[in-house]
Amino acid sequence: FKLFGIDFLSANSGEIVVSLLYHRTLDAAWSQSAAKIAKELDIYIIGRSRGQKVVIGQDYVTEVLNVADGEFRFQYIENSFTQPNSRVNEQMIGWVLKNLADTSSDLLELYCGAGNFTIPFAKKFRKVLATEISKASINAAKTNMLLNSVKNIEFVRMSVEEFVQALDGVRVFNRMKEIEIASYEIHTIFVDPPRSGMDEDTCKFAARYENIIYISCNPETLARDLALLCQTHTVCDMALFDQFPYTHHAEMGVKLVRNSVL
């Protein structure tokens, strides 16, 4: 009755969150019916209507990723971004790890989401500084850091534009007051932007660093950004990941090294 959409979130363990979207207020009778269905199917159910969220069980699943002989645990929260194909996701993380040499320096990550890449990368670097504009994703990233007993990551909720201003001393942000930017020795930047890619200013910012690793979910905007990045850097490795079989969508990974370093 007035149900207009259903979203599914699942993990390899078999955990499933089903979100039911309504054009009506959910009452006690709905909660009783949903609880009965959740028990019968061994799933979690979330009811959503305008200004209302009713959770039967929990609003997340726990995913386990096996990457490079290591195991990583992540909480995937309903209604937030996650990598949809876990097995291909493992391959993506593994490919990037192979392109990250063990180093005593630090890593900068833009668009970190819930820490999907950040947490496995932390074992390769002394410290990791990661930024993301979504508050929900930052909170999830901090939870996932604790789940994996990782302690050398600083997650900061701010846009790329704000972060560049903080890094260059143009503006002072309270969110950065406990982070000593000067203590970071960053030679590598990792970016995983949305389908729109990076704008010209962000590309110029990324070009400050010797090594750039770029994961893209849109080859067209990737090609546009590479036209800028290749003015200072050279592509030395590339991979394609088919997250969405039987569709035209594809994920790509590119590693670039500054020309003066080659």
Backbone hydrogen bonds, N-H to C=O, Kabsch-Sander energy under -0.5 kcal/mol:
donor,donor_aa,acceptor,acceptor_aa,energy
4,F,2,K,-0.6
4,F,21,L,-2.6
5,G,21,L,-1.2
7,D,19,S,-2.2
9,L,17,V,-2.3
11,A,15,E,-1.9
14,G,11,A,-1.9
17,V,9,L,-3.1
18,V,16,I,-0.5
18,V,44,Y,-2.8
19,S,7,D,-2.8
19,S,17,V,-0.5
20,L,18,V,-0.6
20,L,46,I,-3.4
21,L,5,G,-2.9
21,L,19,S,-0.5
22,Y,48,R,-3.0
23,H,2,K,-2.5
31,S,27,D,-1.9
32,Q,28,A,-2.2
33,S,29,A,-2.2
34,A,30,W,-3.0
35,A,31,S,-2.4
36,K,32,Q,-1.8
37,I,33,S,-2.2
38,A,34,A,-2.8
39,K,35,A,-1.9
40,E,36,K,-2.2
41,L,37,I,-2.6
42,D,38,A,-1.0
43,I,38,A,-1.9
44,Y,16,I,-2.7
45,I,56,I,-1.7
46,I,18,V,-2.6
47,G,54,V,-2.9
48,R,20,L,-2.9
48,R,46,I,-0.5
49,S,52,Q,-1.8
52,Q,49,S,-2.6
54,V,47,G,-2.8
55,V,53,K,-0.5
56,I,45,I,-3.4
56,I,54,V,-0.5
57,G,55,V,-0.7
58,Q,56,I,-0.9
61,V,76,Y,-2.1
63,E,61,V,-0.6
63,E,74,F,-3.1
65,L,63,E,-0.5
65,L,72,F,-3.1
67,V,65,L,-0.7
67,V,70,G,-2.5
70,G,67,V,-1.9
72,F,65,L,-2.8
74,F,63,E,-2.7
76,Y,61,V,-3.1
76,Y,74,F,-0.6
77,I,75,Q,-0.6
78,E,59,D,-3.1
80,S,77,I,-1.2
86,S,84,P,-0.7
89,N,85,N,-2.5
90,E,86,S,-2.1
91,Q,87,R,-1.3
92,M,88,V,-2.4
93,I,89,N,-2.6
94,G,90,E,-2.3
95,W,91,Q,-2.4
96,V,92,M,-2.1
97,L,93,I,-2.5
98,K,94,G,-1.8
99,N,95,W,-1.0
99,N,96,V,-0.8
100,L,97,L,-1.3
101,A,99,N,-0.7
103,T,124,K,-1.8
106,D,185,E,-3.2
107,L,127,K,-2.2
108,L,188,T,-2.0
109,E,129,L,-2.6
110,L,190,F,-2.4
112,C,131,T,-2.6
115,G,112,C,-2.0
119,I,115,G,-2.0
121,F,117,F,-2.1
122,A,118,T,-1.4
123,K,120,P,-0.9
124,K,121,F,-2.5
125,F,121,F,-0.6
125,F,122,A,-0.6
126,R,105,S,-2.3
128,V,152,N,-2.3
129,L,107,L,-2.7
130,A,128,V,-0.5
130,A,154,E,-2.8
131,T,109,E,-2.3
132,E,156,V,-1.8
138,I,134,S,-2.1
139,N,135,K,-2.4
140,A,136,A,-2.1
141,A,137,S,-2.6
142,K,138,I,-2.2
143,T,139,N,-1.8
144,N,140,A,-2.7
145,M,141,A,-2.0
146,L,142,K,-1.6
147,L,143,T,-2.2
148,N,144,N,-1.4
149,S,146,L,-1.4
150,V,145,M,-2.5
154,E,128,V,-2.6
155,F,153,I,-0.6
156,V,130,A,-2.8
158,M,132,E,-0.8
158,M,156,V,-1.1
163,F,159,S,-2.4
164,V,160,V,-2.5
165,Q,161,E,-1.9
166,A,162,E,-2.3
167,L,163,F,-2.8
168,D,164,V,-2.2
169,G,166,A,-0.8
170,V,165,Q,-2.3
171,R,165,Q,-1.1
176,M,173,F,-1.5
177,K,174,N,-1.5
179,I,176,M,-1.8
180,E,178,E,-0.6
181,I,179,I,-1.2
183,S,180,E,-1.7
184,Y,181,I,-1.9
186,I,184,Y,-0.6
187,H,106,D,-1.1
187,H,185,E,-0.6
188,T,106,D,-0.9
189,I,211,N,-2.5
190,F,108,L,-2.7
191,V,213,I,-2.6
192,D,110,L,-1.0
197,G,194,P,-2.6
203,C,199,D,-2.2
204,K,200,E,-2.2
205,F,201,D,-2.0
206,A,202,T,-2.8
207,A,203,C,-1.9
208,R,205,F,-1.7
209,Y,206,A,-1.8
211,N,187,H,-2.5
212,I,256,L,-2.6
213,I,189,I,-2.4
214,Y,254,V,-2.8
215,I,191,V,-2.8
215,I,213,I,-0.5
216,S,214,Y,-0.5
216,S,252,M,-3.1
222,L,218,N,-2.1
223,A,219,P,-2.3
224,R,220,E,-1.7
225,D,221,T,-2.4
226,L,222,L,-2.7
227,A,223,A,-1.4
228,L,224,R,-0.7
228,L,225,D,-0.7
229,L,225,D,-2.6
230,C,226,L,-2.8
231,Q,228,L,-1.6
232,T,229,L,-1.4
233,H,229,L,-2.2
234,T,257,V,-2.6
236,C,255,K,-2.7
237,D,255,K,-1.2
239,A,253,G,-2.4
241,F,251,E,-3.3
243,Q,241,F,-1.4
247,T,244,F,-1.3
251,E,241,F,-2.7
252,M,216,S,-2.9
253,G,239,A,-2.7
254,V,214,Y,-2.2
255,K,237,D,-2.6
256,L,212,I,-3.1
257,V,234,T,-2.2
258,R,210,E,-2.5
259,N,232,T,-2.8
261,V,258,R,-1.8
262,L,258,R,-1.2
